[in-house]
Amino acid sequence: MGRYDLRDEIAHLDPETDYVRISTLLATREFPWDITQALSFALFRTYAVPSIGRLLFETGEFTERTQKRYDDTVLVLDAALEHGLASPEGRMAVRRMNQMHRAHGIPDDDLRYVLATFVVSPVRWVDAYGWRRYTDGERDATTAYYLDLGRHMGITQLPTTYAGFEALMEDYEREHFAFDEGARAVADATLDLLGTFAPNRWAPRAVVRQLAFSLMDDHLLDAFHYPRPTRPVRAIFRSALTTRGRLVRLLPPRTEPTLGRQNPTVRTYPDGYRVEDLGTFPGTADSRCPVPQWRRETSTGDPAPG
């Protein structure tokens, strides 16, 4: 395969009907590392909305079991993407998300915003640091995929275009970003986890933090009361990522998919897992334990909205 053959293959697909196939190719073959980083930062920036960050702090999951919460998020999203939203695995993944969201009464406004970050962040990251930029068709397919996911989650009043999601995200952050001590604790715990991933674990903690801060915009930094890096420091770290993208362009294309569960940063389930056991189960005697077997066996239908 030539370096741009997969891009050309995607160009012959219809973003309105083949969005699952296009999104899978982008996330598992064209930009697996970039999209993983982008979605991690997408989730991270949602903490700066106090209603989201404070809730995550109050559950204790993102501060006491940070690795597991990270892994569960990766694996649930991975199942939906790999198998498709209409598959039994995809339906179970969405069901797990819906069960957790309903248990905490998360409002549609916050869910709509989180979904917008998942639409926008990968496009912005790849355009800035990837080995090539997104095409218009790929951007539209990404939008269509998350729009379908949002509908399966029962989220209402969703934008129908990338520009609409981008405007929603920017407007919501402008109105809602603010400092909250609990949200800051969740952000700190997430940055500490980042420092355990290769190659970060071999760098001093201060360097890892400067790298993370350099990739954040000032509005996000201010919301967490994080220091703003100097312009030269930003330039160094961002140039390093840009250089990585240029080097990747010289490598042969991937011929096999790289799935989320194959990511070495996912470390909670060395002996395997089941999608229905991922995440938390609020309302049970132990919210960390899987649902009883009889509930799993009867949870195969389409996820309820909301």
Backbone hydrogen bonds in HBPLUS format (Angstrom, degrees):
<---DONOR---> <-ACCEPTOR-->    atom                        ^
c    i                          cat <-CA-CA->   ^        H-A-AA   ^      H-
h    n   atom  resd res      DA  || num        DHA   H-A  angle D-A-AA Bond
n    s   type  num  typ     dist DA aas  dist angle  dist       angle   num
A0005-ASP N   A0002-GLY O   3.17 MM   3  5.16 166.9  2.19 107.6 111.5     1
A0008-ASP N   A0004-TYR O   3.05 MM   4  6.34 154.5  2.11 147.7 154.6     2
A0009-GLU N   A0005-ASP O   2.83 MM   4  6.16 146.3  1.94 144.8 155.0     3
A0010-ILE N   A0006-LEU O   2.90 MM   4  6.14 161.2  1.94 151.4 155.6     4
A0011-ALA N   A0007-ARG O   3.00 MM   4  6.24 144.7  2.13 140.5 150.5     5
A0012-HIS N   A0009-GLU O   3.11 MM   3  5.48 148.2  2.22 105.9 114.8     6
A0013-LEU N   A0010-ILE O   2.94 MM   3  5.25 161.8  1.97 112.9 118.7     7
A0017-THR N   A0014-ASP O   3.13 MM   3  5.53 140.3  2.30 110.4 120.4     8
A0018-ASP N   A0014-ASP O   2.62 MM   4  5.23 162.0  1.65 167.2 171.0     9
A0022-ILE N   A0018-ASP O   2.96 MM   4  6.21 166.0  1.98 159.3 163.7    10
A0023-SER N   A0019-TYR O   2.88 MM   4  5.84 162.4  1.91 140.8 146.4    11
A0024-THR N   A0020-VAL O   2.91 MM   4  6.03 152.9  1.98 146.9 154.4    12
A0025-LEU N   A0021-ARG O   3.02 MM   4  6.24 160.3  2.06 149.3 154.1    13
A0026-LEU N   A0022-ILE O   2.98 MM   4  6.22 159.7  2.02 152.6 158.2    14
A0027-ALA N   A0023-SER O   2.99 MM   4  6.09 163.0  2.02 146.5 151.0    15
A0028-THR N   A0024-THR O   2.93 MM   4  5.85 145.4  2.05 148.2 156.0    16
A0029-ARG N   A0025-LEU O   2.96 MM   4  5.30 143.2  2.10 134.2 140.4    17
A0030-GLU N   A0025-LEU O   3.00 MM   5  6.34 161.6  2.03 154.0 158.8    18
A0031-PHE N   A0026-LEU O   2.82 MM   5  5.59 161.1  1.85 152.9 157.4    19
A0258-THR N   A0028-THR O   2.71 MM 230  4.70 154.4  1.77 127.9 136.5    20
A0035-ILE N   A0031-PHE O   2.90 MM   4  5.87 171.2  1.90 161.7 164.1    21
A0036-THR N   A0032-PRO O   3.12 MM   4  6.13 152.8  2.20 139.3 146.8    22
A0037-GLN N   A0033-TRP O   3.04 MM   4  6.31 162.9  2.07 152.3 156.4    23
A0038-ALA N   A0034-ASP O   2.87 MM   4  6.09 160.9  1.90 150.1 156.2    24
A0039-LEU N   A0035-ILE O   2.92 MM   4  6.04 162.0  1.95 149.2 152.8    25
A0040-SER N   A0036-THR O   3.03 MM   4  6.19 149.2  2.13 143.2 151.9    26
A0041-PHE N   A0037-GLN O   2.99 MM   4  6.30 158.3  2.03 152.6 157.7    27
A0042-ALA N   A0038-ALA O   2.81 MM   4  6.02 140.8  1.96 140.3 152.8    28
A0043-LEU N   A0039-LEU O   2.98 MM   4  6.19 163.0  2.01 146.8 149.0    29
A0044-PHE N   A0040-SER O   3.01 MM   4  6.21 155.1  2.07 140.4 148.2    30
A0045-ARG N   A0041-PHE O   2.96 MM   4  6.12 156.8  2.01 147.6 151.3    31
A0046-THR N   A0043-LEU O   3.14 MM   3  5.39 136.8  2.34 101.2 113.0    32
A0047-TYR N   A0044-PHE O   3.09 MM   3  5.65 150.6  2.18 112.1 120.1    33
A0048-ALA N   A0045-ARG O   3.20 MM   3  5.66 152.8  2.28 108.7 115.7    34
A0049-VAL N   A0046-THR O   3.13 MM   3  5.70 168.0  2.14 116.3 119.9    35
A0178-ALA N   A0048-ALA O   3.25 MM 130  6.28 159.0  2.30 171.1 170.5    36
A0052-ILE N   A0049-VAL O   2.83 MM   3  5.48 140.2  1.99 124.3 135.4    37
A0053-GLY N   A0049-VAL O   2.94 MM   4  6.03 163.4  1.96 154.9 158.5    38
A0054-ARG N   A0050-PRO O   2.83 MM   4  5.45 159.6  1.87 140.5 147.1    39
A0056-LEU N   A0052-ILE O   3.06 MM   4  6.34 164.3  2.09 156.6 160.6    40
A0057-PHE N   A0053-GLY O   3.04 MM   4  6.24 146.8  2.15 140.5 149.8    41
A0058-GLU N   A0054-ARG O   2.87 MM   4  6.14 158.7  1.92 152.3 157.9    42
A0059-THR N   A0055-LEU O   3.07 MM   4  6.35 146.9  2.19 150.8 158.4    43
A0060-GLY N   A0057-PHE O   3.00 MM   3  5.23 136.3  2.20 102.6 115.2    44
A0064-GLU N   A0060-GLY O   2.88 MM   4  5.63 155.7  1.94 148.0 154.4    45
A0065-ARG N   A0061-GLU O   3.08 MM   4  5.15 144.7  2.21 119.6 129.3    46
A0069-ARG N   A0065-ARG O   3.01 MM   4  6.28 163.1  2.04 159.1 164.4    47
A0070-TYR N   A0066-THR O   2.94 MM   4  6.12 157.2  1.99 151.0 157.6    48
A0071-ASP N   A0067-GLN O   2.87 MM   4  6.10 165.1  1.89 152.4 156.6    49
A0072-ASP N   A0068-LYS O   2.80 MM   4  5.94 166.1  1.82 153.8 157.7    50
A0073-THR N   A0069-ARG O   3.10 MM   4  6.18 159.1  2.14 142.2 147.4    51
A0074-VAL N   A0070-TYR O   3.07 MM   4  6.36 165.4  2.09 153.5 157.0    52
A0075-LEU N   A0071-ASP O   2.89 MM   4  6.07 167.3  1.90 158.7 162.0    53
A0076-VAL N   A0072-ASP O   2.92 MM   4  5.97 158.1  1.97 149.7 155.0    54
A0077-LEU N   A0073-THR O   3.16 MM   4  6.24 171.5  2.17 150.4 153.1    55
A0078-ASP N   A0074-VAL O   2.85 MM   4  5.91 147.7  1.96 141.5 152.0    56
A0079-ALA N   A0075-LEU O   2.96 MM   4  6.06 153.9  2.03 141.9 147.1    57
A0080-ALA N   A0076-VAL O   3.26 MM   4  6.55 160.8  2.29 148.7 152.8    58
A0081-LEU N   A0077-LEU O   3.06 MM   4  6.27 159.1  2.11 148.3 154.1    59
A0082-GLU N   A0078-ASP O   2.81 MM   4  5.86 171.8  1.82 157.0 159.9    60
A0083-HIS N   A0079-ALA O   3.18 MM   4  5.96 167.3  2.19 142.5 146.5    61
A0084-GLY N   A0080-ALA O   2.94 MM   4  5.29 132.6  2.17 126.5 138.0    62
A0087-SER N   A0084-GLY O   3.18 MM   3  5.52 160.8  2.22 110.9 116.7    63
A0091-ARG N   A0087-SER O   2.81 MM   4  6.03 162.4  1.84 158.4 162.8    64
A0092-MET N   A0088-PRO O   2.97 MM   4  6.11 154.0  2.04 141.7 149.0    65
A0093-ALA N   A0089-GLU O   2.94 MM   4  6.17 153.2  2.01 145.3 152.7    66
A0094-VAL N   A0090-GLY O   3.05 MM   4  6.33 161.3  2.09 149.7 153.8    67
A0095-ARG N   A0091-ARG O   2.81 MM   4  5.99 153.1  1.89 144.4 153.2    68
A0096-ARG N   A0092-MET O   2.89 MM   4  6.13 154.5  1.96 149.1 154.5    69
A0097-MET N   A0093-ALA O   3.15 MM   4  6.50 158.6  2.20 145.3 150.5    70
A0098-ASN N   A0094-VAL O   2.87 MM   4  6.13 167.0  1.88 156.7 160.0    71
A0099-GLN N   A0095-ARG O   2.83 MM   4  6.02 158.9  1.87 153.0 158.8    72
A0100-MET N   A0096-ARG O   3.14 MM   4  6.32 163.3  2.17 149.8 153.3    73
A0101-HIS N   A0097-MET O   2.96 MM   4  6.17 164.4  1.99 155.2 159.9    74
A0102-ARG N   A0098-ASN O   2.87 MM   4  5.93 166.5  1.89 151.8 155.8    75
A0103-ALA N   A0099-GLN O   3.13 MM   4  6.17 151.5  2.21 139.6 147.0    76
A0104-HIS N   A0101-HIS O   3.20 MM   3  5.48 138.1  2.39 102.1 112.7    77
A0106-ILE N   A0101-HIS O   3.34 MM   5  5.65 168.9  2.36 148.2 149.8    78
A0105-GLY N   A0102-ARG O   3.15 MM   3  4.97 156.5  2.21  99.0 106.2    79
A0111-LEU N   A0107-PRO O   3.20 MM   4  6.55 164.8  2.22 151.5 156.1    80
A0112-ARG N   A0108-ASP O   2.73 MM   4  5.82 158.3  1.78 154.6 160.4    81
A0113-TYR N   A0109-ASP O   3.06 MM   4  6.27 151.0  2.15 140.1 147.7    82
A0114-VAL N   A0110-ASP O   2.92 MM   4  6.22 164.9  1.95 155.3 158.6    83
A0115-LEU N   A0111-LEU O   3.00 MM   4  6.18 164.4  2.03 149.2 153.4    84
A0116-ALA N   A0112-ARG O   3.06 MM   4  6.27 148.9  2.16 139.1 147.7    85
A0116-ALA N   A0113-TYR O   3.01 MM   3  4.98 114.3  2.46  93.8 110.0    86
A0117-THR N   A0113-TYR O   3.05 MM   4  6.47 147.8  2.16 151.2 159.5    87
A0118-PHE N   A0114-VAL O   3.23 MM   4  6.59 145.3  2.36 144.7 153.9    88
A0118-PHE N   A0115-LEU O   3.07 MM   3  5.13 123.5  2.41  96.1 110.7    89
A0119-VAL N   A0115-LEU O   3.09 MM   4  6.47 135.5  2.30 143.5 155.9    90
A0119-VAL N   A0116-ALA O   3.17 MM   3  5.07 129.8  2.44  93.0 106.1    91
A0120-VAL N   A0116-ALA O   2.97 MM   4  6.15 170.3  1.98 156.9 158.5    92
A0121-SER N   A0117-THR O   2.94 MM   4  5.54 158.5  1.99 138.0 145.1    93
A0124-ARG N   A0120-VAL O   3.06 MM   4  6.28 167.7  2.07 162.8 166.7    94
A0125-TRP N   A0121-SER O   2.89 MM   4  6.01 163.9  1.91 156.4 161.1    95
A0126-VAL N   A0122-PRO O   2.95 MM   4  6.00 173.6  1.95 151.9 153.9    96
A0127-ASP N   A0123-VAL O   2.99 MM   4  6.02 161.6  2.03 147.2 153.1    97
A0128-ALA N   A0124-ARG O   3.08 MM   4  6.17 139.4  2.25 137.7 147.7    98
A0128-ALA N   A0125-TRP O   3.03 MM   3  5.16 126.1  2.33  98.0 112.4    99
A0129-TYR N   A0125-TRP O   2.71 MM   4  5.83 163.9  1.74 164.7 169.6   100
A0130-GLY N   A0126-VAL O   2.80 MM   4  4.22 146.8  1.91 117.8 124.8   101
A0139-ARG N   A0135-THR O   3.00 MM   4  6.27 158.3  2.05 152.9 158.7   102
A0140-ASP N   A0136-ASP O   2.95 MM   4  6.18 155.6  2.01 146.8 153.7   103
A0141-ALA N   A0137-GLY O   2.88 MM   4  6.09 150.0  1.97 143.2 151.7   104
A0142-THR N   A0138-GLU O   2.96 MM   4  6.14 158.7  2.01 147.1 152.3   105
A0143-THR N   A0139-ARG O   3.06 MM   4  6.30 157.3  2.12 144.4 150.4   106
A0144-ALA N   A0140-ASP O   2.92 MM   4  6.17 157.8  1.97 145.6 151.7   107
A0145-TYR N   A0141-ALA O   2.89 MM   4  6.12 154.1  1.96 150.3 156.9   108
A0146-TYR N   A0142-THR O   3.17 MM   4  6.42 171.6  2.18 154.4 155.0   109
A0147-LEU N   A0143-THR O   2.90 MM   4  6.00 144.7  2.02 146.1 157.1   110
A0148-ASP N   A0144-ALA O   2.99 MM   4  6.16 153.0  2.06 143.1 149.2   111
A0149-LEU N   A0145-TYR O   2.93 MM   4  6.28 156.3  1.99 147.0 154.3   112
A0150-GLY N   A0146-TYR O   2.83 MM   4  5.95 158.3  1.88 141.6 147.5   113
A0151-ARG N   A0147-LEU O   3.04 MM   4  6.31 149.4  2.14 141.4 149.2   114
A0152-HIS N   A0148-ASP O   3.00 MM   4  6.32 155.8  2.06 150.2 156.4   115
A0153-MET N   A0149-LEU O   2.96 MM   4  6.26 136.7  2.15 143.1 155.8   116
A0155-ILE N   A0150-GLY O   2.98 MM   5  5.38 163.1  2.01 159.1 154.3   117
A0154-GLY N   A0151-ARG O   2.95 MM   3  4.94 155.1  2.02 101.6 109.3   118
A0306-GLY N   A0153-MET O   3.09 MM 153  5.86 137.3  2.28 107.2 117.0   119
A0165-PHE N   A0161-THR O   3.07 MM   4  6.47 154.0  2.14 149.4 155.5   120
A0166-GLU N   A0162-TYR O   2.86 MM   4  6.11 159.2  1.90 156.9 163.5   121
A0167-ALA N   A0163-ALA O   2.94 MM   4  6.11 158.0  1.99 145.7 151.0   122
A0168-LEU N   A0164-GLY O   2.96 MM   4  6.12 156.2  2.01 143.2 150.3   123
A0169-MET N   A0165-PHE O   2.94 MM   4  6.13 165.4  1.96 151.6 154.6   124
A0170-GLU N   A0166-GLU O   3.06 MM   4  6.24 171.3  2.07 150.8 153.2   125
A0171-ASP N   A0167-ALA O   2.91 MM   4  5.96 165.1  1.93 151.3 155.9   126
A0172-TYR N   A0168-LEU O   2.93 MM   4  5.99 160.7  1.96 150.0 155.6   127
A0173-GLU N   A0169-MET O   3.00 MM   4  6.16 161.5  2.04 151.8 156.7   128
A0174-ARG N   A0170-GLU O   2.99 MM   4  6.10 156.5  2.05 144.9 151.7   129
A0175-GLU N   A0171-ASP O   3.09 MM   4  6.26 147.4  2.21 143.1 151.0   130
A0176-HIS N   A0172-TYR O   2.84 MM   4  5.86 150.5  1.93 148.3 156.7   131
A0177-PHE N   A0173-GLU O   3.01 MM   4  5.11 161.3  2.05 131.5 135.7   132
A0184-ARG N   A0180-ASP O   2.91 MM   4  6.15 153.2  1.98 152.7 160.9   133
A0185-ALA N   A0181-GLU O   3.03 MM   4  6.32 148.4  2.14 142.9 150.9   134
A0186-VAL N   A0182-GLY O   3.08 MM   4  6.46 151.0  2.17 147.7 155.4   135
A0187-ALA N   A0183-ALA O   2.95 MM   4  6.24 157.9  2.00 148.8 155.0   136
A0188-ASP N   A0184-ARG O   2.85 MM   4  6.08 159.2  1.89 150.9 156.4   137
A0189-ALA N   A0185-ALA O   2.99 MM   4  6.17 158.8  2.04 144.8 150.2   138
A0190-THR N   A0186-VAL O   3.01 MM   4  6.23 151.7  2.09 145.6 153.3   139
A0191-LEU N   A0187-ALA O   2.98 MM   4  6.27 156.2  2.04 150.7 156.8   140
A0192-ASP N   A0188-ASP O   2.93 MM   4  6.19 150.0  2.02 146.6 155.3   141
A0193-LEU N   A0189-ALA O   3.03 MM   4  6.32 149.1  2.13 141.2 149.1   142
A0194-LEU N   A0190-THR O   2.96 MM   4  6.27 154.6  2.02 145.9 153.1   143
A0195-GLY N   A0191-LEU O   3.14 MM   4  6.42 141.6  2.29 140.3 149.2   144
A0195-GLY N   A0192-ASP O   3.18 MM   3  5.18 125.9  2.49  92.9 106.3   145
A0196-THR N   A0193-LEU O   2.87 MM   3  5.34 161.6  1.90 115.6 121.9   146
A0197-PHE N   A0194-LEU O   3.24 MM   3  5.62 163.9  2.27 111.7 116.5   147
A0200-ASN N   A0197-PHE O   2.68 MM   3  5.47 104.1  2.26 129.2 143.8   148
A0201-ARG N   A0197-PHE O   2.94 MM   4  5.62 140.6  2.10 129.7 139.3   149
A0202-TRP N   A0199-PRO O   3.14 MM   3  5.91 163.5  2.17 121.7 126.5   150
A0203-ALA N   A0200-ASN O   2.88 MM   3  5.28 165.1  1.90 119.2 123.8   151
A0207-VAL N   A0204-PRO O   2.96 MM   3  5.34 126.3  2.26 107.3 121.0   152
A0208-VAL N   A0204-PRO O   3.16 MM   4  6.56 159.2  2.20 156.1 162.0   153
A0209-ARG N   A0205-ARG O   2.98 MM   4  6.25 158.4  2.03 151.0 157.0   154
A0210-GLN N   A0206-ALA O   2.99 MM   4  6.19 154.3  2.06 141.5 148.4   155
A0211-LEU N   A0207-VAL O   2.91 MM   4  6.20 152.4  1.99 149.1 156.7   156
A0212-ALA N   A0208-VAL O   3.01 MM   4  6.34 163.7  2.04 150.6 154.1   157
A0213-PHE N   A0209-ARG O   2.81 MM   4  6.05 168.5  1.82 156.6 160.0   158
A0214-SER N   A0210-GLN O   2.90 MM   4  5.93 148.5  2.00 141.0 149.4   159
A0215-LEU N   A0212-ALA O   3.10 MM   3  5.36 143.6  2.24 103.8 114.1   160
A0216-MET N   A0213-PHE O   3.11 MM   3  5.21 157.9  2.16 104.2 111.1   161
A0220-LEU N   A0217-ASP O   3.14 MM   3  5.51 121.9  2.49 106.3 119.2   162
A0221-LEU N   A0217-ASP O   3.06 MM   4  6.38 165.5  2.08 156.4 160.9   163
A0222-ASP N   A0218-ASP O   2.84 MM   4  5.96 165.6  1.86 155.0 158.6   164
A0223-ALA N   A0219-HIS O   3.16 MM   4  6.29 146.8  2.27 136.4 144.8   165
A0224-PHE N   A0221-LEU O   3.19 MM   3  5.44 131.6  2.44 101.8 113.5   166
A0226-TYR N   A0221-LEU O   2.91 MM   5  4.95 163.4  1.94 150.0 147.4   167
A0225-HIS N   A0222-ASP O   3.11 MM   3  4.79 150.8  2.20  95.5 104.5   168
A0234-ARG N   A0230-THR O   3.01 MM   4  6.32 166.2  2.03 159.5 163.1   169
A0235-ALA N   A0231-ARG O   2.98 MM   4  6.17 162.8  2.01 151.7 156.7   170
A0236-ILE N   A0232-PRO O   2.99 MM   4  6.22 152.3  2.07 147.4 153.8   171
A0237-PHE N   A0233-VAL O   3.24 MM   4  6.53 171.3  2.24 159.3 158.5   172
A0238-ARG N   A0234-ARG O   2.93 MM   4  6.01 168.6  1.94 160.4 164.3   173
A0239-SER N   A0235-ALA O   2.88 MM   4  5.71 150.5  1.97 138.4 147.0   174
A0240-ALA N   A0236-ILE O   3.06 MM   4  6.24 143.9  2.20 139.4 148.9   175
A0241-LEU N   A0237-PHE O   3.25 MM   4  6.60 151.5  2.33 144.3 150.2   176
A0242-THR N   A0238-ARG O   2.99 MM   4  6.26 155.7  2.05 145.6 152.9   177
A0243-THR N   A0239-SER O   2.83 MM   4  6.01 156.8  1.89 148.1 154.1   178
A0244-ARG N   A0240-ALA O   3.00 MM   4  6.24 152.0  2.08 140.5 148.0   179
A0245-GLY N   A0241-LEU O   3.07 MM   4  6.40 156.8  2.13 147.0 152.0   180
A0246-ARG N   A0242-THR O   3.15 MM   4  6.52 150.4  2.24 145.0 152.6   181
A0247-LEU N   A0243-THR O   2.98 MM   4  6.29 150.2  2.08 150.5 158.9   182
A0248-VAL N   A0244-ARG O   2.91 MM   4  6.19 156.7  1.96 155.4 161.9   183
A0249-ARG N   A0245-GLY O   3.15 MM   4  6.38 144.1  2.29 139.9 148.7   184
A0250-LEU N   A0247-LEU O   3.00 MM   3  5.38 144.9  2.12 106.9 116.8   185
A0251-LEU N   A0248-VAL O   2.98 MM   3  5.21 154.0  2.05 108.4 116.7   186
A0262-GLN N   A0259-LEU O   2.96 MM   3  5.37 150.0  2.06 110.5 120.0   187
A0263-ASN N   A0260-GLY O   3.05 MM   3  5.35 163.5  2.08 111.5 116.6   188
A0266-VAL N   A0263-ASN O   2.99 MM   3  5.68 165.2  2.01 123.3 128.0   189
A0272-GLY N   A0269-TYR O   3.12 MM   3  5.21 165.4  2.14 114.1 114.6   190
A0277-ASP N   A0274-ARG O   2.90 MM   3  5.42 157.3  1.95 116.5 124.1   191
A0278-LEU N   A0275-VAL O   3.13 MM   3  5.41 166.4  2.15 113.3 117.6   192
A0281-PHE N   A0287-SER O   2.76 MM   6  4.62 162.1  1.79 141.6 145.7   193
A0284-THR N   A0281-PHE O   3.28 MM   3  6.16 152.3  2.36 144.5 146.4   194
A0289-CYS N   A0286-ASP O   2.94 MM   3  5.60 163.8  1.96 124.0 129.1   195
A0295-ARG N   A0292-PRO O   3.07 MM   3  5.51 130.6  2.32 108.0 120.3   196
A0296-ARG N   A0292-PRO O   3.22 MM   4  6.62 154.7  2.29 151.1 158.5   197
A0297-GLU N   A0293-GLN O   3.04 MM   4  6.32 156.2  2.10 155.7 161.8   198
A0298-THR N   A0295-ARG O   3.23 MM   3  5.27 142.1  2.38  96.6 107.3   199
A0299-SER N   A0296-ARG O   3.26 MM   3  5.21 168.7  2.28 106.0 108.2   200
